[in-house]
Structure formats: C-alpha cells, structure tokens
Amino acid sequence: MRYFRYWSIWTGLLVLAVLGTVSGTVYFNKGHSGTAARADESTTKQVLVPVKVVHPHKGLERLSTQPGTIQAYESVRLFAKVPGFLKKQNVDIGDRVKAGQVLAVLDVPELETQVKRGKAVLAQARSRVVQMKARVNSVSAEQDAAKAAVTQAEATAKSSAAWVRFRQKQHTRLKELFELKSIDERLVDESKERFEASIETERSAQAAILTTKAHVVAFGAKVEAAQADVALADAEVEVAQAELDKYTVQLGFATITAPFDGVITHRTSFPGDFVRSANEGGSHEPILTVQRTDKMRVIVQVPDRDVPFVDPGDAAIVEIDALVGQKFPAKVSRISRSEDAQTRLMRIEIDLLNPTGNICHGMYGKVVIVLDNQPDRYSIPSSCLVGSAENGAGEVYVIRDNRAQLVKVLLGIDNGLRVAVVQGLRAEDEVIFQPGSELCNGVAVARTESKGK
C-alpha cells in the first residue's frame, strides 16, 4: 500500500511535468510564430518606400522678378533764354496744363524796343526795293525808246539810200543830155549837187543808226545796274528781316509755354523776381518743371542672366507698393541693349498708362517679366531632378510597375521652379517629387499625389 501510494504520487508528478512541458512548447511555438509574422510584416513595410508623385503638364514661363521705379513719361525743366523780371506767372505746383498754354511771362523792354526798330528798318528796306524797281522800269523804258530810235534811223538810212540811187540816175541822164547839147550845163551842176547832198544824208542816217545803237547798249548797262540795285535792296530786306526775326525770337523766349499736356511739379520763382538767362555762366534753377503723367515709364534693371531672353513686347505685370492689391498688365517697351559695366544690369523701360493719375513719379514696386513662354512643352518641378543637370541632360525617377525607375531626360528652359522637358517623359508618367537618398533604381514604392505646384 505504501509502495502504491508513492508510485501514484510520482506518476502524478510525472504527468504534470509532461503536461507542463507540452504546454510550454505549445506556448513557445505560438509566441515564436507571432513574432516571426510581425518581423515579416515590418520587413515588407520597409521595402515599400513612400514617395510623392507629380504628372508633367504643358506650359512653362521663364520669369524675371525685379524692382521697378516709376518715372514721368516726359519731364521738362523750363528756363528763361533771356534775362528779365518775372512779370506774371499763371500756374502753380499741382496745376494741370495743356500744350501751348502760357505759363509765365518776363518783362524785357529792351527787346521790345529792338523789335520795333527792326520793323522800321525792314519797312525802310522794302521801300528801297520799290524805289529800285521803279528805276529799273524807267531805264528799261529809255532802252526801249533807244531801240525804237535805232529802227527809225535804219528806216531813214534806207530812205536816204533810195534818194542817193535816184539822184545818181538823174545826174547820169542829165549828163547824157548835156553831152547831146540838149540842156544847159547849169542843170547838170544842180543835179550833181543834189546827188552829193543825198550821199551825205545817207551817211548821216548811217551815223544815226550807230548812235542810237550805242544808246541802246548804254541803257542796257543802266538796266543791269538798276537790277543790281534791286537785288541789293532785296538783300537788305532779308538782313532786316533776319534781324527782326532774331529779336522777335528772343522776345518770344520771354513767354514760357507748356510743351505738352501735364502737371506742374516744381516752381522756383515768383512775380517780381529777376530771372537770369539760361545761357549765362553758373548754375540755374528752372522757373517751372512740367511732367507728363498720363503715361509713365517703369524703369527696371535686368540682371545679366536674363538679358538674352528679354525683348520688346514681352508681357509684364507691375505691382506698385503704394497701390496695394493692384496689378497693372503691361509690355516691355524698349531696352537699352547695353549692360552697365559696374553692375552688369541692363536698363529696360515699360510704358504704363495712368488715366486716373494715381501713379506718381518716384513710386516703386515689383515687376514680373515673362522672358520666355513655351505653352506646348511639358514641364516638371525642378525638385524632381536627380542630382544636377549638365548640358541640358538630367535624370528623374518615374514609377513603372510600382517600382522606381531612373529615366534620362532632355531639358529645356528652367524658370527656377519648373523645368521644361524636351524629351524623355509622357503626360501619363508619374514622376517622383523630391526623390530622397533611399531611392534607387528598381526599389518598390508606395505613391501619393503631391499637392505642390
């Protein structure tokens, strides 16, 4: 009995030990299997690298954002060309004026006197021209009379020649009759005397022709002299007119007018002040300053890297600090085509309409210039590039079959935020945004869409 009791006890202990061993083994195996599963799951999550993706889209603008300064489209400082006292001033600072409007008048009595004297001298010279022309007409009339006298003398000479021929024939016939003893010798002598008288009359007519022709030549010389006097008188008129114009112009400088529509922005003198001539030595202040403000100039200094891309007509947006919330669309109007040797900046100008007059000379702000626009070319964020691009070639990661694949691309312009892709990508490609160092070619990834532009 005692032996049986001990055996039962030892048998129970052995059973308990076996059961404990089996239970421990089962528990251990369950615990080990759960740990292994969690380890496999953790390994799988590490392989799927989380990435953000973007899609290429069309359109890319290269922009240049620079500070800009506003200047009046035209600004003129008005000086006096002649010295004198400021007689009256019709405008003041802030007044709007029209082109040709009289702004100020100087009192210059000495110029007014010179103008009066010039007018008198001009009238005298013109009277002399009339006098010389009358003399030309008188001498021309005398020349015409001399020409008529020549004609008359020539006619007289012809008549005298006819009488000579007649008297010669008559004398010849009488001589023949005398030889026949038909007439008295006295009649022959009388006919001879008449014949010789007609010869002298003809000679006198020929001399009269020469005399009258000489008179024609003399009167021609007088006509030429009178015409020269007319030319001289005309020249004197021109000299007198030039002198009068000179003093008239100088007197005109005493009246200061607006060169264009604008506003008075500066004034230095008041009525009664003595105003010096601008062409005198020393420094001078303008009487008035007029600025055109219906259109303004925006002055922008473009850096060297943007100079090759800026052209007249490029679109621009002007934002002025003083006019908060307002954006003014404009275009590049002109460029200087030359960089400053010290700053390496090139001056460009943008014309900006100012119908309300709110834009003032001296304001400043920001100008965004569209240097290049490629609406038909795909682009991606510059942060998608792997490493640095050289000679227009770069690399990006795209997702193919849920894995990252390194793709070579040919790049175009870069505006600092986005870069154009000339070749290597399609619109449906998923490009990894901001690829990290853990990415490599062929690694499995888990994608999410990037919200960044």
Steps between C-alpha positions, in 0.01 A plus 500: 500500500771738590682409179185559299445839662857610413464376146178691453660818624799463272276411209290816557809718517634345182169565320498861621857542382416361158193717472699807601766422245243458224317815602825698509596368162165592353513843659853554382413394149200738492704789628780431258260480205342843586839665531610362163182627335549846640862494383396407146236776497755755621742391229230543233421859615865603476524376141202717383660844502235775528534762225304795363436518129412773250395489136663705224273773369522736207606861528805666651592865545843632577449800727724776628383684810682827558440827684370785288497878534228725361596808302295755308482419131632848420647755738610847386669769703407841361769772504509858376716557190510876566552686827220706642252546782222247543198701394231240572469132576170335413547159666618343822609158626240232429322689223419302187594675177439454128755508221566859389347654813680816620657425836715808572600829337822703549527876470779587247440859372835522318402210275164658430684816387729297277200333340344841423825626351534181294153548358585858398826395332315224315239746374777735382675218314178396332441861386845507349416184307193673355714804409764287327236309306353831380843607382536172312170568327606856409834393354334213316257747343792718385667191357184415309490856362860466388415175322214676325737779398731238347211370294412852391863578410524183295182599312642847439822344375306285254308805379824694460651214304201504265542875448866449424418247231231728358727807496778297340274386217365848455849649483606235248208576269564874520866446417400305193259772389769762554738304281231506228472875545140459601517676836695769666805410710343675795244222535779240512673686776180523703434126463856425608456717806176323589669161448789586732253636761309171497825311560569714807143446620555122472824525695323701768230230523762229539665704778161544668462120501832455677411773750163354589650150535757644738215652698332156518820346639537780753144466619549120525790562736283737699228233520749246630625751757143573608427127526813461714369777722174307530688184597696701757179646637350150521807384692460794736140392553616148588759637742242723661255207517766279660575765761131539571457122526794484738352753738152355457627155596683642799189683603307174458731340757353741751172307475524148645243248376420138581668258257234230557201409713618438855521623856721763667725320748761764584516883534790721607399862423220743574382813315753779541804272529789565265557199278843440349552369151562128476800548269684708757772341708438330832222274623137587442174376637208450261208737532256208474510125447228326297451123501281289277305260722231347276760235421792399722830322452586201719878468522628147563859378525523146361789277617746347259350150512163629371633743237506247210132421551344847534358663187268793424142378518556246780205487738546646849304558820571814705416512870551832678560493875289809565202359306441182697310224325519652153677329214564683174548285187747651255767417245870574470520816289873545443835362611838669509692215333794574731592389851649726762870419534489524880172330590457267199138611477314609188239775508160429353191720494132410521233752396213502748176688438389723787150628415400558864826670599545277806845392386755764594856572399742338745280206606654155501389140502549157348501406133456143374613457139414193294832435328400180321175308459475143371131404525534175301794350689473272805655610826561357846610654832875555512512302828415182304850493351753254635830674556595794277424536130794551265482620139123468500500132610355378829343204677170446681327208672171382352276220630478197274327185635495651851877538500728800461675510166776751417432669166726734301333816372597789274426833669406845371457832677491521879311780674632411844189304601427286198709364218388418146542143381583477132526123482465198729159539670135455411192668640389182682837443672509515879814692591630467856501838672805582715667157478691411816829325545321172590375467142686288251420353165244217532395553862130447579313814594168610643372809320299800610402799281695818575293814554793731428513687170 
